[in-house]
């Protein structure tokens, strides 16, 4: 081949190669352009997914905030133990609405629909600029003791729903876990011995006084408390005088080892005296003194004084205002009830026992029609909210709990009490003279008749779930 031909062939090959490189470059440009577009589109989609996930998380966080907020307010709810199951939900709705209003909470508005037993809580704003809020519905389930609460959290147009359950129940502990429980100080003056069949279970003392300037417990003389003393006020003081004053079987300085301060408050169950009113069949007439009474009411303002040997069977219902004095030998097979105001600590209403008391439980009532149901009302000897009660005579056994607004044992009053002594008054409860009390609560009911343990709501953590929309 001639040199010129060789050169021409070589040049032709370079041109061809240049064209191929251009085509390949264009292909790569197109590929990378398409890849860039795809990456941009994918990045935008991922950004949108991330934004939606952020909104969903914010909505869930709003729902969880709602659960916590409502858990606080529902945890404050309580109602008398005598509230009927069918009335509990409406009572809950009223309590919640009242509690919010009394605490000036204006951003949580509740609506109660009695037709379908639903409490609706309108939108509660958490962050107005971000459009974040929660709302809720609380409903009764087919089980009347279980409530279902759905809390909807909203953020950026997305909603998330969290569902939890609450159960109606009663408080675990009450003042009936003690031999003596008082909202005022406890004073023992003289030769007083407080003991029990089981010292730890029966002879314990609970004091809820808040007066830091006075003694929560004062023991003067040769008086003793066999059990431990529990005081809610961490700053409360106790005063032991006389050398032989003892707590938990020990004198100073070891007696203080049996005093526990700053303990959590314990429930004082609400007495319901009117619960017993339907048993009343007869009226006490002070002008017609009889030796025996059955299911009797002592009308307000009567102010009777009984003399001699008097026997009461069933309910002795004392209307306020009244001052009732039992003298002589009084035999009671049943329950004494006073219907005063639980918040009345004035001492205007009184029940005084100045003679010997002979007490029998309601289970000893005759098997007669008027006592048929009453024989099941065990555990209570005297329930008298708004009345002060004093014992100045002897008794062998008082068959049940004693509860009043101001309680005093004096002189030679003393004996066995088959239950607890509960003082609802902030005034001191006083034992003086030779008033030895022996508590025996074995075999008694956890809640004596006529006392309602407060009903509260229990949050059920295991019920937590997210509802799929």
C-alpha positions in Angstrom: 0.0 0.0 0.0 1.2 3.4 -0.8 2.1 5.8 2.1 -0.7 8.2 1.1 -3.2 5.4 1.3 -1.9 4.3 4.6 -2.2 7.8 6.0 -5.7 8.1 4.6 -6.7 4.8 6.3 -5.2 5.9 9.6 -7.0 9.3 9.5 -10.3 7.6 8.6 -9.9 5.4 11.7 -9.4 8.4 14.0 -12.5 10.1 12.7 -14.5 7.0 13.3 -13.2 6.8 16.8 -14.0 10.4 17.6 -17.6 9.9 16.5 -18.0 6.8 18.7 -16.6 8.7 21.7 -19.1 11.5 21.1 -22.0 9.0 21.0 -20.8 7.3 24.1 -20.4 10.6 25.9 -24.0 11.5 24.9 -25.2 8.2 26.2 -23.4 8.8 29.6 -24.8 12.3 29.8 -28.3 10.9 29.2 -27.8 8.1 31.7 -26.5 10.4 34.4 -29.2 13.0 33.7 -31.8 10.3 34.1 -30.1 9.1 37.2 -30.0 12.6 38.6 -33.7 13.0 37.9 -34.4 9.7 39.5 -32.3 10.6 42.6 -34.0 14.0 42.8 -37.4 12.3 42.6 -36.5 9.7 45.1 -35.0 12.3 47.4 -38.3 14.3 47.2 -40.3 11.1 48.0 -38.0 10.3 50.9 -38.4 13.8 52.1 -42.2 13.6 51.9 -42.1 10.2 53.7 -39.9 11.7 56.4 -42.2 14.6 56.8 -45.2 12.3 57.0 -43.4 10.2 59.6 -42.6 13.3 61.6 -46.2 14.4 61.5 -47.3 10.9 62.5 -44.8 10.9 65.4 -46.0 14.3 66.5 -49.6 13.1 66.4 -48.7 10.1 68.4 -46.8 12.3 70.9 -50.0 14.5 71.2 -52.1 11.5 71.9 -49.6 10.3 74.6 -49.7 13.8 76.1 -53.4 13.6 76.2 -53.2 10.2 77.9 -50.9 11.6 80.6 -53.0 14.8 81.1 -56.3 12.9 81.5 -54.6 10.2 83.6 -53.8 13.0 86.1 -57.3 14.3 86.2 -59.0 10.9 86.3 -56.6 9.9 89.1 -58.2 12.6 91.3 -61.7 11.2 91.0 -63.3 9.6 94.0 -66.9 8.9 95.0 -68.7 7.3 98.0 -68.6 3.6 98.1 -72.4 3.5 98.3 -72.6 4.9 94.8 -74.6 2.3 92.8 -72.8 0.8 89.7 -75.3 2.3 87.3 -74.7 5.8 88.7 -70.9 5.7 88.8 -70.3 7.0 85.2 -72.6 10.0 85.6 -70.9 10.7 89.0 -67.5 10.5 87.3 -68.6 13.0 84.6 -69.9 15.5 87.2 -66.8 15.2 89.4 -64.5 15.7 86.4 -66.4 18.8 85.2 -66.6 20.3 88.7 -62.9 19.5 89.5 -61.7 21.2 86.3 -63.9 24.3 86.9 -62.8 24.6 90.6 -59.2 24.6 89.5 -59.8 27.2 86.7 -58.9 24.7 83.9 -60.6 26.4 81.0 -58.8 24.7 78.1 -60.3 21.2 78.8 -64.0 21.1 78.2 -66.1 18.0 78.8 -69.5 17.0 77.5 -71.5 14.1 79.0 -74.0 12.2 76.9 -76.1 10.1 79.2 -77.9 8.3 76.3 -74.7 6.4 75.2 -72.7 6.8 78.4 -70.0 8.9 76.8 -67.8 11.7 78.0 -66.3 13.8 75.2 -63.4 16.1 75.6 -63.1 18.6 72.9 -59.8 19.6 71.2 -57.2 20.6 73.7 -54.5 22.8 72.0 -50.9 21.8 72.7 -49.2 24.0 70.1 -51.4 26.3 68.1 -48.8 27.4 65.6 -48.0 23.8 64.7 -51.6 22.7 64.7 -51.1 20.2 67.5 -53.9 19.1 69.8 -55.7 16.1 71.3 -59.2 15.1 72.0 -60.8 12.2 73.8 -63.8 10.0 74.3 -64.4 7.9 77.5 -67.1 5.2 77.3 -68.5 2.5 79.4 -67.8 -1.0 78.1 -70.1 -4.1 78.4 -68.4 -4.6 81.7 -69.8 -1.8 83.9 -66.6 -1.7 86.0 -64.4 -1.0 82.9 -64.1 2.2 81.0 -62.5 2.6 77.6 -60.7 5.9 76.8 -59.6 6.8 73.2 -57.3 9.7 72.9 -56.8 11.2 69.5 -53.6 13.2 68.8 -53.5 15.5 65.8 -50.6 17.2 64.1 -50.3 18.6 60.6 -53.5 17.0 59.5 -52.6 13.5 60.7 -54.3 11.7 63.5 -53.1 8.9 65.8 -55.4 7.2 68.4 -54.2 5.6 71.7 -56.7 3.4 73.6 -56.4 2.6 77.3 -58.8 1.2 79.9 -59.7 2.3 83.5 -61.3 0.1 86.1 -63.5 1.2 88.9 -62.3 -0.1 92.3 -61.8 0.9 95.9 -58.8 2.1 97.8 -56.6 -0.7 99.1 -56.2 0.6 102.7 -58.5 2.4 105.2 -58.3 3.5 108.7 -60.0 0.3 109.7 -56.6 -1.3 109.5 -55.9 0.3 112.9 -57.3 0.0 116.4 -57.6 3.8 116.7 -57.6 6.3 113.9 -58.1 10.0 114.5 -58.0 13.2 112.5 -57.0 15.0 115.7 -54.4 14.4 118.3 -54.6 11.5 120.7 -54.3 12.1 124.5 -53.9 9.4 127.1 -54.0 10.7 130.7 -54.0 8.3 133.7 -53.6 4.6 133.7 -54.7 3.7 130.2 -53.7 0.5 128.4 -54.4 0.1 124.7 -53.7 -3.5 123.6 -55.1 -6.1 121.3 -55.5 -9.7 120.5 -52.9 -9.3 117.8 -50.7 -6.3 118.7 -49.6 -5.5 115.2 -53.0 -5.8 113.6 -55.3 -4.7 116.3 -53.5 -2.2 118.6 -51.9 0.2 116.0 -52.7 3.9 116.1 -53.1 6.3 113.1 -53.0 10.1 113.6 -53.7 12.5 110.8 -53.4 15.8 112.7 -51.8 18.7 110.7 -51.3 21.0 113.7 -47.5 21.3 114.0 -47.8 23.5 117.0 -49.4 20.9 119.2 -48.5 17.4 120.3 -50.0 14.8 117.9 -49.7 12.3 120.8 -49.6 13.0 124.5 -49.2 10.2 127.1 -49.2 11.2 130.7 -49.0 8.8 133.6 -48.7 5.0 133.4 -50.5 4.7 130.1 -49.4 2.5 127.2 -50.0 1.8 123.5 -49.1 -1.8 122.7 -48.9 -1.3 119.0 -47.0 1.2 116.8 -48.1 4.8 116.1 -48.3 6.1 112.6 -48.5 9.9 112.1 -48.9 11.7 108.7 -47.4 15.0 109.8 -43.6 14.6 109.5 -43.1 17.5 111.9 -45.5 16.3 114.6 -44.3 16.1 118.2 -45.1 13.5 120.9 -44.9 14.0 124.6 -44.4 11.1 127.0 -44.5 11.9 130.7 -44.6 9.8 133.9 -41.7 7.4 133.4 -43.9 4.4 132.6 -45.5 5.8 129.5 -44.8 3.3 126.7 -45.3 2.7 123.0 -44.8 -0.7 121.4 -44.0 -2.2 124.8 -41.1 0.2 125.4 -40.6 3.3 127.5 -38.3 6.3 126.8 -36.1 6.5 124.8 -36.9 3.4 122.8 -40.6 4.2 122.7 -39.8 6.6 119.8 -38.7 3.6 117.7 -42.4 2.7 117.5 -43.5 6.1 116.2 -43.5 6.6 112.4 -43.9 10.1 111.1 -44.6 11.4 107.5 -46.5 8.3 106.4 -48.9 8.6 103.4 -52.5 9.5 104.4 -54.9 6.7 104.7 -58.5 6.8 103.6 -61.3 7.6 106.1 -64.3 5.9 104.6 -67.5 7.9 104.4 -70.1 7.0 106.9 -73.6 6.7 105.4 -76.1 6.8 108.3 -79.1 7.1 106.1 -78.3 3.7 104.8 -79.9 2.3 107.9 -83.0 4.4 108.0 -85.2 2.0 106.1 -84.9 -0.4 109.0 -86.7 2.0 111.3 -90.3 1.0 112.3 -91.0 2.7 115.6 -90.6 6.1 117.3 -89.0 6.7 120.7 -91.3 8.6 123.0 -89.5 10.2 126.0 -92.8 10.6 127.8 -93.7 6.9 127.6 -90.6 5.2 128.9 -90.5 1.5 127.9 -88.1 -1.2 128.8 -87.6 -2.5 125.3 -87.4 -0.9 121.8 -87.0 -2.4 118.3 -85.8 -0.5 115.2 -86.5 2.8 116.8 -85.9 6.4 115.8 -85.2 9.2 118.3 -86.6 12.3 116.7 -84.6 15.5 116.4 -84.7 17.8 119.5 -85.9 15.1 121.8 -82.8 15.1 124.0 -83.8 12.0 126.0 -82.2 10.5 129.1 -82.7 6.8 129.6 -82.9 5.5 133.2 -82.9 2.0 134.6 -82.6 -1.1 132.5 -83.4 -0.4 128.9 -83.0 -2.8 126.0 -82.7 -1.9 122.3 -82.9 -4.4 119.5 -82.0 -3.5 115.9 -81.4 0.0 114.8 -81.3 3.0 117.2 -81.5 5.9 114.8 -80.8 9.3 116.4 -81.8 12.4 114.3 -79.7 15.6 114.6 -79.9 17.9 116.5 -80.0 15.8 119.6 -78.3 15.1 123.0 -78.9 11.5 124.0 -77.8 10.2 127.4 -77.8 6.5 128.3 -77.7 5.9 132.1 -78.2 2.8 134.1 -77.9 -0.6 132.3 -78.3 -0.3 128.6 -78.5 -3.5 126.5 -78.0 -3.1 122.8 -78.3 -5.9 120.2 -77.8 -3.9 117.0 -76.4 -0.6 115.8 -76.6 3.0 117.1 -76.7 5.5 114.2 -76.6 9.3 114.3 -77.3 11.3 111.1 -75.3 14.5 111.8 -73.1 16.4 109.4 -69.7 14.8 108.9 -68.1 18.2 108.9 -69.7 19.3 112.2 -67.1 19.3 114.9 -68.9 21.7 117.2 -70.0 19.1 119.8 -73.6 20.4 119.7 -74.9 16.9 119.1 -73.9 14.3 121.7 -74.3 10.7 122.6 -73.2 10.0 126.2 -72.9 6.6 127.8 -72.8 7.1 131.6 -73.9 3.6 132.8 -73.0 0.0 132.0 -73.3 -1.1 128.3 -74.2 -4.6 127.4 -73.6 -5.2 123.7 -74.4 -8.1 121.4 -73.8 -8.3 117.6 -76.6 -8.1 115.1 -76.1 -11.8 114.4 -77.7 -12.4 117.8 -81.0 -10.7 116.7 -84.1 -12.9 116.8 -84.9 -14.7 113.5 -87.9 -12.5 112.9 -89.0 -10.7 109.8 -88.0 -7.2 111.0 -84.4 -8.3 111.6 -84.0 -10.6 108.6 -81.7 -8.3 106.6 -80.2 -6.5 109.5 -78.5 -9.6 110.8 -76.2 -9.3 107.8 -75.1 -5.7 108.7 -72.1 -6.7 110.7 -69.0 -4.9 112.0 -70.6 -1.6 113.3 -71.6 -0.7 116.9 -71.9 3.0 116.6 -71.9 5.3 113.5 -72.6 9.0 114.4 -71.0 11.6 112.0 -71.5 15.1 113.5 -72.0 13.7 117.0 -69.4 13.7 119.8 -69.5 10.5 121.8 -68.4 9.8 125.3 -68.1 6.6 127.3 -68.0 6.9 131.1 -69.4 3.5 132.2 -68.3 -0.1 132.0 -68.7 -2.4 129.1 -67.5 -5.9 128.6 -67.6 -5.9 124.8 -68.7 -3.4 122.2 -69.5 -5.5 119.1 -68.3 -3.4 116.2 -66.6 -0.2 115.1 -67.2 3.2 116.7 -67.1 6.3 114.5 -68.0 9.9 115.5 -66.8 13.5 115.4 -65.1 13.6 118.8 -64.6 10.5 121.1 -63.8 10.3 124.8 -63.4 7.5 127.2 -63.2 8.5 130.9 -63.6 7.2 134.4 -63.7 3.4 134.5 -64.9 3.0 130.9 -63.2 0.2 129.2 -63.4 -3.3 127.8 -63.1 -5.1 124.5 -64.0 -3.4 121.2 -64.6 -5.8 118.3 -63.6 -3.2 115.7 -61.8 0.1 115.3 -62.4 3.5 117.0 -62.6 6.3 114.4 -62.5 10.0 115.2 -63.5 12.2 112.2 -62.9 15.4 114.2 -59.7 17.4 114.2 -60.2 17.9 118.0 -58.2 15.6 120.2 -59.5 12.1 121.1 -59.0 11.7 124.9 -58.7 8.6 127.1 -58.5 9.4 130.8 -58.9 7.6 134.2 -58.7 3.8 134.0 -60.1 3.4 130.5 -58.4 0.2 129.3 -59.3 -0.7 125.7 -58.6 -4.1 124.2 -59.1 -4.4 120.4 -60.1 -7.6 118.8 -60.7 -7.3 115.0 -60.3 -11.0 114.2 -63.2 -12.3 112.1 -64.6 -8.8 111.5 -65.4 -7.5 108.0 -62.8 -5.5 106.1 -65.5 -2.7 105.8 -68.1 -2.4 108.6 -71.7 -2.0 107.6 -72.8 1.5 106.5 -69.3 2.7 105.6 -68.5 3.2 101.9 -64.9 2.7 100.8 -64.2 5.5 98.3 -64.5 4.4 94.7 -61.7 5.5 92.5 -60.4 4.8 88.9 -57.4 2.5 88.3 -55.4 3.0 85.1 -54.6 -0.4 83.4 -51.2 -0.1 81.8 -51.5 -3.4 80.0 -54.5 -2.1 78.0 -52.3 0.5 76.2 -52.7 0.1 72.4 -52.6 2.2 69.2 -55.7 2.1 67.1 -55.0 1.5 63.4 -56.9 4.1 61.3 
